């Protein structure tokens, strides 16, 4: 009988044994300028100017480096448990951007703003992780992939996300917000982000479909995301 989960990495720490870097050579740094723009936009909309910023699960550290280029008065700290990602972080370190290969939850520290960008869907005990983060900063920004959609279920693509990019949990906008609220967060602001529409596509089909996706999302954003996905949700919380 076929084992439907034999290729999953449930028993292997893919972030420490080199598997994740092997499957994701750039550690997604190509998306970092775009993610930094999303962070800047939601902070500006809510008139927030944090002076100390920490990112948990900062990966290669490029988001913080990008933010540091436009905010000269801010001190940035990145925490990353993967030794391979930390090596990439060290290439981006500067006087105002410091990286640590340690667990932020074990640190006695408090910041104005905490960034958790595409992270807690990777964490086995994601609710315990979120509860632990709550005391680490006054404001928090979460970027949450919305993997669950009618299209993803029809295509059976969730296991590919589990295998290739390590997603263990899958969310809709509603379940993501409910999770944060269940963990004690107060939602201040939230919005869809559309990396599919905003970032370069690697296929001709993707390029051709973008105008139709943008049009559908402009008319009926919630329905479009429920049906075809291809979006994440950016949340500002306290």
Beta strands, then each sheet from edge to edge (+ up, - down):
strand 1: 52-56
strand 2: 75-79
strand 3: 97-100
strand 4: 111-117
strand 5: 137-145
strand 6: 187-193
strand 7: 232-237
sheet 1: 3+ 2+ 1+ 4+ 5+ 7- 6+
end
